Amino acid sequence: MEFKNLKGVLFDMDGVLVDSMKYHLHSWQELLNFFGIYVSDEFIFEHEGAMSLEVVRDLFGAGGHSIEEQQILEIYAHQNAQFQTKYLRKVRFYPEALPLLEQLRQNGLKLGLVTSSRMNLVEKIWNLEDLSLFSTVIAADQVKKYKPFPEPYLKALNQIQEDPEDCLVIENAPAGIQAANAAGISCFAIASTLSEEKLSQAQKVFPNLSSLSLFLKSKLS
């Protein structure tokens, strides 16, 4: 990617800017375990942002449960509520997150937050001042087809009024990388929850946000 032409950076939230994935993991596993469904940590991390109706239906079907769409929507709501009640207070930003966003803004780049979390969680994690660093915020409940479909990133591009070839996506899960690639945007990944091998569809993989931050600063200085 040509950094001299870079005009916008679109960030995933959980596991990229916010250290929250272990808590999403716990809330999903606790909920599924209640129904006698047991999944590995890696399964949850691989499907981050892609716990679609089909995925949840298949999980319940494999566990011998028949489940309707309305029941799945209720499960989403229950997981959301459980995450907020038990774990939200433990969520923290990665130390490099806000300094990196501020630096990118100072370099004249437009920023977007494109997350598979619902907007009610976004508004509880971020204060208004920090959220104002973004030119656009796209949450899962603001699109019809969320990651791995390209709609969230295409909507973000439309709102910041930039072309895909002039932007960069930062992700940490296969569904997000697939969404970025499908939208025609270069994607870097952070191995915060999965191995580099699992993130191989990204153009470049970094071990953590700190290393990504140093790389971007070197390219933009």
C-alpha positions as semicolon CSV with decimal commas, in nm:
position;residue;x (nm);y (nm);z (nm)
1;M;0,000;0,000;0,000
2;E;0,115;0,353;-0,082
3;F;0,132;0,543;0,248
4;K;0,190;0,873;0,069
5;N;-0,168;0,843;-0,064
6;L;-0,322;0,728;0,265
7;K;-0,625;0,936;0,358
8;G;-0,818;0,723;0,606
9;V;-0,774;0,443;0,859
10;L;-1,069;0,229;0,967
11;F;-1,030;0,042;1,296
12;D;-1,208;-0,259;1,435
13;M;-1,268;-0,213;1,809
14;D;-1,257;-0,533;2,016
15;G;-0,909;-0,683;2,028
16;V;-0,765;-0,393;1,827
17;L;-0,815;-0,074;2,027
18;V;-0,994;-0,224;2,326
19;D;-0,877;-0,519;2,536
20;S;-1,216;-0,686;2,556
21;M;-1,208;-1,012;2,364
22;K;-1,143;-1,235;2,665
23;Y;-1,461;-1,098;2,819
24;H;-1,667;-1,155;2,504
25;L;-1,523;-1,507;2,506
26;H;-1,637;-1,569;2,864
27;S;-1,986;-1,428;2,808
28;W;-2,044;-1,636;2,494
29;Q;-1,908;-1,955;2,647
30;E;-2,114;-1,913;2,964
31;L;-2,428;-1,858;2,759
32;L;-2,366;-2,155;2,528
33;N;-2,267;-2,380;2,818
34;F;-2,609;-2,313;2,973
35;F;-2,757;-2,496;2,672
36;G;-2,499;-2,773;2,691
37;I;-2,299;-2,635;2,397
38;Y;-1,924;-2,625;2,444
39;V;-1,691;-2,444;2,202
40;S;-1,320;-2,374;2,213
41;D;-1,163;-2,035;2,275
42;E;-1,032;-2,042;1,919
43;F;-1,382;-2,097;1,777
44;I;-1,509;-1,781;1,946
45;F;-1,203;-1,580;1,841
46;E;-1,223;-1,707;1,481
47;H;-1,590;-1,610;1,463
48;E;-1,546;-1,271;1,627
49;G;-1,779;-1,040;1,441
50;A;-1,932;-1,334;1,257
51;M;-2,160;-1,506;1,508
52;S;-2,428;-1,495;1,241
53;L;-2,773;-1,651;1,258
54;E;-2,636;-1,945;1,060
55;V;-2,339;-2,000;1,293
56;V;-2,555;-1,990;1,606
57;R;-2,818;-2,213;1,445
58;D;-2,552;-2,468;1,349
59;L;-2,408;-2,464;1,702
60;F;-2,748;-2,533;1,853
61;G;-2,827;-2,793;1,587
62;A;-2,503;-2,979;1,665
63;G;-2,607;-2,973;2,031
64;G;-2,944;-3,127;1,949
65;H;-3,143;-2,803;1,980
66;S;-3,382;-2,660;1,723
67;I;-3,382;-2,282;1,735
68;E;-3,577;-2,011;1,554
69;E;-3,449;-1,674;1,437
70;Q;-3,634;-1,482;1,709
71;Q;-3,472;-1,703;1,974
72;I;-3,129;-1,631;1,825
73;L;-3,200;-1,257;1,841
74;E;-3,289;-1,305;2,207
75;I;-2,958;-1,488;2,260
76;Y;-2,770;-1,193;2,106
77;A;-2,951;-0,960;2,345
78;H;-2,876;-1,188;2,640
79;Q;-2,505;-1,207;2,553
80;N;-2,493;-0,831;2,518
81;A;-2,660;-0,782;2,855
82;Q;-2,439;-1,042;3,025
83;F;-2,125;-0,880;2,887
84;Q;-2,237;-0,541;3,018
85;T;-2,341;-0,670;3,359
86;K;-2,042;-0,894;3,435
87;Y;-1,751;-0,770;3,228
88;L;-1,789;-0,419;3,090
89;R;-1,629;-0,256;3,396
90;K;-1,314;-0,464;3,334
91;V;-1,267;-0,350;2,974
92;R;-0,967;-0,124;2,913
93;F;-0,811;0,048;2,612
94;Y;-0,477;-0,081;2,498
95;P;-0,222;0,179;2,618
96;E;-0,124;0,274;2,262
97;A;-0,480;0,312;2,133
98;L;-0,569;0,675;2,206
99;P;-0,217;0,815;2,141
100;L;-0,216;0,638;1,803
101;L;-0,557;0,777;1,708
102;E;-0,454;1,128;1,808
103;Q;-0,130;1,101;1,610
104;L;-0,311;0,982;1,300
105;R;-0,558;1,268;1,326
106;Q;-0,269;1,513;1,362
107;N;-0,130;1,371;1,039
108;G;-0,452;1,472;0,867
109;L;-0,604;1,125;0,833
110;K;-0,973;1,053;0,864
111;L;-1,051;0,779;1,116
112;G;-1,338;0,535;1,137
113;L;-1,450;0,283;1,397
114;V;-1,611;-0,021;1,237
115;T;-1,715;-0,277;1,496
116;S;-1,928;-0,588;1,529
117;S;-2,032;-0,475;1,875
118;R;-2,367;-0,301;1,913
119;M;-2,381;0,075;1,947
120;N;-2,497;0,058;2,308
121;L;-2,163;-0,107;2,397
122;V;-1,962;0,141;2,193
123;E;-2,122;0,431;2,378
124;K;-2,048;0,273;2,715
125;I;-1,682;0,197;2,638
126;W;-1,595;0,534;2,480
127;N;-1,647;0,879;2,622
128;L;-1,773;1,145;2,381
129;E;-1,439;1,324;2,358
130;D;-1,246;1,014;2,255
131;L;-1,523;0,895;2,024
132;S;-1,504;1,231;1,847
133;L;-1,161;1,127;1,713
134;F;-1,354;0,924;1,456
135;S;-1,516;1,076;1,150
136;T;-1,758;0,783;1,143
137;V;-1,867;0,502;1,377
138;I;-2,033;0,195;1,226
139;A;-2,173;-0,063;1,470
140;A;-2,326;-0,403;1,395
141;D;-2,682;-0,283;1,448
142;Q;-2,636;-0,010;1,185
143;V;-2,594;-0,248;0,891
144;K;-2,803;-0,527;0,743
145;K;-2,507;-0,758;0,676
146;Y;-2,213;-0,725;0,915
147;K;-1,869;-0,877;0,885
148;P;-1,756;-1,087;0,693
149;F;-1,974;-0,899;0,442
150;P;-1,825;-0,572;0,312
151;E;-2,125;-0,353;0,400
152;P;-1,980;-0,207;0,724
153;Y;-1,660;-0,093;0,554
154;L;-1,839;0,028;0,242
155;K;-2,069;0,234;0,462
156;A;-1,768;0,380;0,646
157;L;-1,601;0,471;0,316
158;N;-1,917;0,644;0,202
159;Q;-1,937;0,846;0,523
160;I;-1,574;0,962;0,516
161;Q;-1,601;1,014;0,138
162;E;-1,278;0,836;0,051
163;D;-1,192;0,567;-0,203
164;P;-1,096;0,216;-0,084
165;E;-0,749;0,235;-0,239
166;D;-0,672;0,540;-0,024
167;C;-0,764;0,375;0,306
168;L;-0,638;0,109;0,544
169;V;-0,828;-0,126;0,775
170;I;-0,692;-0,257;1,106
171;E;-0,846;-0,588;1,216
172;N;-0,778;-0,888;1,439
173;A;-1,016;-1,157;1,313
174;P;-1,078;-1,343;0,986
175;A;-1,432;-1,206;0,942
176;G;-1,309;-0,848;0,956
177;I;-1,023;-0,916;0,718
178;Q;-1,264;-1,080;0,473
179;A;-1,495;-0,778;0,498
180;A;-1,210;-0,535;0,430
181;N;-1,080;-0,738;0,136
182;A;-1,431;-0,765;-0,010
183;A;-1,462;-0,386;0,017
184;G;-1,133;-0,346;-0,173
185;I;-0,942;-0,195;0,122
186;S;-0,592;-0,297;0,228
187;C;-0,598;-0,463;0,568
188;F;-0,338;-0,501;0,842
189;A;-0,407;-0,742;1,128
190;I;-0,305;-0,762;1,492
191;A;-0,248;-1,108;1,642
192;S;-0,413;-1,021;1,973
193;T;-0,633;-1,332;1,983
194;L;-0,528;-1,555;1,693
195;S;-0,203;-1,672;1,536
196;E;-0,052;-1,503;1,231
197;E;-0,148;-1,812;1,029
198;K;-0,517;-1,755;1,106
199;L;-0,481;-1,394;0,987
200;S;-0,297;-1,474;0,664
201;Q;-0,553;-1,299;0,441
202;A;-0,429;-0,963;0,575
203;Q;-0,153;-0,781;0,386
204;K;0,061;-0,755;0,700
205;V;0,027;-0,899;1,053
206;F;0,162;-0,738;1,371
207;P;0,201;-0,910;1,709
208;N;0,033;-0,625;1,898
209;L;-0,095;-0,269;1,872
210;S;0,236;-0,130;1,992
211;S;0,426;-0,273;1,695
212;L;0,159;-0,152;1,453
213;S;0,173;0,194;1,610
214;L;0,550;0,215;1,565
215;F;0,522;0,098;1,205
216;L;0,254;0,354;1,114
217;K;0,445;0,637;1,279
218;S;0,759;0,546;1,085
219;K;0,567;0,544;0,756
220;L;0,386;0,871;0,820
221;S;0,670;1,074;0,969
